Every structure is written in C-alpha cells, then in structure tokens.
Amino acid sequence: MPEIVDASGLSCPQPVLMTLNKIKVLNKGEIEVLVDTDTSKENVSRAAQSQGWEVAGVTESGGGYKILIKKE
C-alpha cells in the first residue's frame, strides 16, 4: 500500500515540497501524490525523478491526478 501525499488544491511549490519531504522520510517504497493541476503533475514528477525515484504511473482522478512514484 503506497504512502499518500494529498496536495489537492495546493499550488506549486507546495506539492513538490510535500513530496520531497515524504521522499526524505521513506528513502524507498511507493508514494501516491494527489494533485489537481498539470503544472503540479509535471513539477512533482520532475522533482521525484531528480531524487532517483521512478514515476510508475499517472492517472486522472476526479479532476486531478494520482502520481505513483517508487524506489526499490
């Protein structure tokens, strides 16, 4: 079960900062990030990849996006 970062309704850089904080805490595993703008989706994906995490999937969900990132 992935950890959830709910950044719905927040504008950048808040979703990126929340995701990076969760990455620091976990070091590995799966995180599902909830955002509601294209900009947040792109920025969170880029930030995760810059930390060595893989963007395993992006799905549209209720007017927003679920970004699944993971690291072994």
C-alpha atoms as an extended CHARMM CRD file, in Angstrom:
* protein
*
        72  EXT
         1         1  MET       CA              0.0000000000        0.0000000000        0.0000000000  PROA      1               0.0000000000
         2         2  PRO       CA              1.6270000000        3.2930000000       -1.0420000000  PROA      2               0.0000000000
         3         3  GLU       CA              2.0030000000        6.2450000000        1.2810000000  PROA      3               0.0000000000
         4         4  ILE       CA             -0.3460000000        9.1090000000        0.3080000000  PROA      4               0.0000000000
         5         5  VAL       CA              0.6390000000       12.7470000000       -0.1610000000  PROA      5               0.0000000000
         6         6  ASP       CA             -2.5760000000       14.7290000000       -0.6520000000  PROA      6               0.0000000000
         7         7  ALA       CA             -1.6070000000       18.0290000000       -2.2770000000  PROA      7               0.0000000000
         8         8  SER       CA             -5.0300000000       18.5610000000       -3.8660000000  PROA      8               0.0000000000
         9         9  GLY       CA             -5.9940000000       22.2210000000       -4.0430000000  PROA      9               0.0000000000
        10        10  LEU       CA             -2.4600000000       23.4170000000       -3.3600000000  PROA      10              0.0000000000
        11        11  SER       CA             -0.3750000000       25.3710000000       -5.8380000000  PROA      11              0.0000000000
        12        12  CYS       CA              3.3340000000       24.9710000000       -6.5070000000  PROA      12              0.0000000000
        13        13  PRO       CA              5.7380000000       24.7760000000       -4.8530000000  PROA      13              0.0000000000
        14        14  GLN       CA              3.7010000000       23.2060000000       -2.0260000000  PROA      14              0.0000000000
        15        15  PRO       CA              3.0210000000       19.8080000000       -3.7060000000  PROA      15              0.0000000000
        16        16  VAL       CA              6.7080000000       19.4920000000       -4.6350000000  PROA      16              0.0000000000
        17        17  LEU       CA              7.8530000000       20.3350000000       -1.0940000000  PROA      17              0.0000000000
        18        18  MET       CA              5.3810000000       17.8660000000        0.4320000000  PROA      18              0.0000000000
        19        19  THR       CA              6.5670000000       15.1320000000       -1.9460000000  PROA      19              0.0000000000
        20        20  LEU       CA             10.2560000000       15.8210000000       -1.2650000000  PROA      20              0.0000000000
        21        21  ASN       CA              9.6220000000       15.7130000000        2.4880000000  PROA      21              0.0000000000
        22        22  LYS       CA              7.9130000000       12.3100000000        2.1700000000  PROA      22              0.0000000000
        23        23  ILE       CA             10.7860000000       11.0470000000       -0.0220000000  PROA      23              0.0000000000
        24        24  LYS       CA             13.2870000000       12.0660000000        2.6870000000  PROA      24              0.0000000000
        25        25  VAL       CA             11.2890000000       10.2110000000        5.3530000000  PROA      25              0.0000000000
        26        26  LEU       CA             10.8190000000        6.9850000000        3.3690000000  PROA      26              0.0000000000
        27        27  ASN       CA             14.0370000000        6.6230000000        1.3150000000  PROA      27              0.0000000000
        28        28  LYS       CA             12.3290000000        3.8210000000       -0.6640000000  PROA      28              0.0000000000
        29        29  GLY       CA              8.9370000000        2.3090000000       -1.3330000000  PROA      29              0.0000000000
        30        30  GLU       CA              5.8440000000        3.7180000000       -3.0380000000  PROA      30              0.0000000000
        31        31  ILE       CA              4.2440000000        7.1330000000       -2.7240000000  PROA      31              0.0000000000
        32        32  GLU       CA              0.9850000000        8.2390000000       -4.3280000000  PROA      32              0.0000000000
        33        33  VAL       CA              0.8210000000       12.0020000000       -4.7840000000  PROA      33              0.0000000000
        34        34  LEU       CA             -2.5700000000       13.6530000000       -5.3950000000  PROA      34              0.0000000000
        35        35  VAL       CA             -2.5010000000       16.9540000000       -7.3030000000  PROA      35              0.0000000000
        36        36  ASP       CA             -5.0480000000       18.8490000000       -9.3670000000  PROA      36              0.0000000000
        37        37  THR       CA             -3.0980000000       20.8320000000      -11.9600000000  PROA      37              0.0000000000
        38        38  ASP       CA             -0.9060000000       19.9160000000      -14.9330000000  PROA      38              0.0000000000
        39        39  THR       CA              1.8410000000       22.1640000000      -13.5740000000  PROA      39              0.0000000000
        40        40  SER       CA              1.8870000000       20.3720000000      -10.2230000000  PROA      40              0.0000000000
        41        41  LYS       CA              1.8620000000       16.9980000000      -12.0020000000  PROA      41              0.0000000000
        42        42  GLU       CA              4.8970000000       17.9430000000      -14.0900000000  PROA      42              0.0000000000
        43        43  ASN       CA              6.8020000000       19.5630000000      -11.2180000000  PROA      43              0.0000000000
        44        44  VAL       CA              6.2150000000       16.6830000000       -8.7820000000  PROA      44              0.0000000000
        45        45  SER       CA              7.2350000000       14.1350000000      -11.4260000000  PROA      45              0.0000000000
        46        46  ARG       CA             10.4260000000       16.0590000000      -12.2010000000  PROA      46              0.0000000000
        47        47  ALA       CA             11.2950000000       16.5180000000       -8.5200000000  PROA      47              0.0000000000
        48        48  ALA       CA             10.8050000000       12.8050000000       -7.7850000000  PROA      48              0.0000000000
        49        49  GLN       CA             12.9930000000       11.7890000000      -10.7220000000  PROA      49              0.0000000000
        50        50  SER       CA             15.7010000000       14.2120000000       -9.6120000000  PROA      50              0.0000000000
        51        51  GLN       CA             15.8170000000       12.2900000000       -6.3000000000  PROA      51              0.0000000000
        52        52  GLY       CA             16.2240000000        8.9440000000       -8.0690000000  PROA      52              0.0000000000
        53        53  TRP       CA             12.5600000000        7.8890000000       -7.8470000000  PROA      53              0.0000000000
        54        54  GLU       CA             10.6780000000        6.3770000000      -10.8010000000  PROA      54              0.0000000000
        55        55  VAL       CA              7.3370000000        7.7470000000      -11.9390000000  PROA      55              0.0000000000
        56        56  ALA       CA              5.4950000000        4.4320000000      -12.1830000000  PROA      56              0.0000000000
        57        57  GLY       CA              2.2110000000        5.8740000000      -13.3790000000  PROA      57              0.0000000000
        58        58  VAL       CA             -0.0220000000        8.9150000000      -13.6770000000  PROA      58              0.0000000000
        59        59  THR       CA             -3.7980000000        8.5140000000      -13.7150000000  PROA      59              0.0000000000
        60        60  GLU       CA             -6.5400000000       11.1000000000      -13.9310000000  PROA      60              0.0000000000
        61        61  SER       CA             -8.7730000000       11.0190000000      -10.8960000000  PROA      61              0.0000000000
        62        62  GLY       CA            -11.7290000000       13.2540000000      -10.1060000000  PROA      62              0.0000000000
        63        63  GLY       CA            -10.4810000000       16.3160000000      -11.9660000000  PROA      63              0.0000000000
        64        64  GLY       CA             -6.9170000000       15.8290000000      -10.7550000000  PROA      64              0.0000000000
        65        65  TYR       CA             -4.0670000000       13.3680000000      -10.9870000000  PROA      65              0.0000000000
        66        66  LYS       CA             -2.6410000000       10.4820000000       -8.9930000000  PROA      66              0.0000000000
        67        67  ILE       CA              1.1100000000       10.2120000000       -9.4680000000  PROA      67              0.0000000000
        68        68  LEU       CA              2.6200000000        6.9250000000       -8.3270000000  PROA      68              0.0000000000
        69        69  ILE       CA              6.3310000000        7.1420000000       -7.6410000000  PROA      69              0.0000000000
        70        70  LYS       CA              8.5460000000        4.3670000000       -6.3610000000  PROA      70              0.0000000000
        71        71  LYS       CA             12.0730000000        3.4310000000       -5.4950000000  PROA      71              0.0000000000
        72        72  GLU       CA             13.4890000000       -0.0170000000       -4.7360000000  PROA      72              0.0000000000
